Amino acid sequence: MNLQSAYSSARPAEVQFDALVTGSPRFFYGSRTHCEHEAFDASTAAGPVEIVDNVAIAPRVPVSPGDRVEVRGEMVHDPGRDPVVHWTHHDPGGRHADGFIRLRGRVYA
C-alpha cells in the first residue's frame, strides 16, 4: 500500500518510504517479546511516524536527528499517537514480510 493511503487508514499495512529522522533513538524492552527494541521519530511525506526496530533480531541503526533513512515495514495505528512502523527487520520464522532500515547505503535488517 502506498504511504499516504496507509497513513490515513486504520488498518495495518506494509509500507516502504523515505524519512527524515527527527529524534534520537530510545531503547526499551518489548512487553510482548521481552526483547530489546530501538525506537526513533521520523518525518515522512505523509506525516510523522515512530519507527520501532527489534534489535534482538537486527543490528542497531546508528541514526541521529537529521539523517535520511529508507524504511520498509508494517505501519500500525494506535489512536491518539503517531503511526508506528515495526517489522523493520527480517522474520526468522519466515511468517512475515521482511523489512529493513537503510542508512547511508547500509541495510539494517
N, C-alpha and C positions, 0 to 999 in steps of 0.2 A: 504494500500500500504506500502511496506517496506520503511524504512527511506532513503536508498540510491536512490531508484527509485524516491521517492517524491522530494528529494533534487535536482536531475538532471532534473526533469520535470518542465514545466512552469505551469502545471495545479494544482489547489488546491487539496490537498489530506489529508485524515485522517491518522495520524501517532501516534505511541507510541514508545518512546525511552528513554534511559538513557542519562544524560548530566552532564557536569561539569560547574557550574556557574562561569563565568569569569568576571562579572561586578556587581557592586552594583545596587540595584533596583532604578528605577526612577519612578516618579508618574506624571500623566498628565490626562487631561480630554479629552475624545474622541470627535473628531469633528462631528461624526455622532450620537453617543449615548448620548453625553453630560454627561457621567458617568466617574467616576474616574477609571483609569487603572494603573496597576503596570507593568513595563517592566524591563527585565534584559537580559543580553547577556549570552550565554552559548555555549559550545563546544560539538559537538556530533561526533559520528564515521564518519558521512558524511561531517561534516564541521560546521562552526559557524552558529548560529541562534539567533534571538531575540525572546524571549518569552514574550507575552503580555497577561495579565490576567485582566478581568473586576472585580475590587474589589467592585463594587456596587452589584455584584451578589455573588461572592465568597470571603472568607476572604483573607486578605493579606498573602503572604507567606514570612516568615522571613528569606529570603536567604541572604547569604554572599558569596563573591568570595571564591572558593574552595569547596563549598558544592556540593554534588551529589544529583541530582533530577531525578525522573522518570516523564515523561510528556506524556499526551495524549491530542491531539488537532488537529486543522486543519492547515496545512502548506500552506502558500500562498507566492507568489513571487512578488517582485517589482524590476524591472530592475535596476541594479546598487547598490542594497542593499543586505544584508544577508536575507535569507528567514525569514519570521515571522511565528510563531506558535501562533495562537489565538484559541478561543473557548476552553480554558483550564479550563472550569467550566461547571456546569450543565446548561441546557437550560430551563428556567422557562416556556417557551411556548411549550416545547416538540417537536419542529420542527427541531432540530439539534442534532447530536450525542453529548452526554455528554463527557466532557473532565475532566482532573484533573492534579494537580501537587502534587507529593508525595515527602515529605522531611522528612528524619529521621523517616520513618514509618507512619507519619501522612499524611492523604489525605486532600488536599485543593481543594474543588470543589464547 
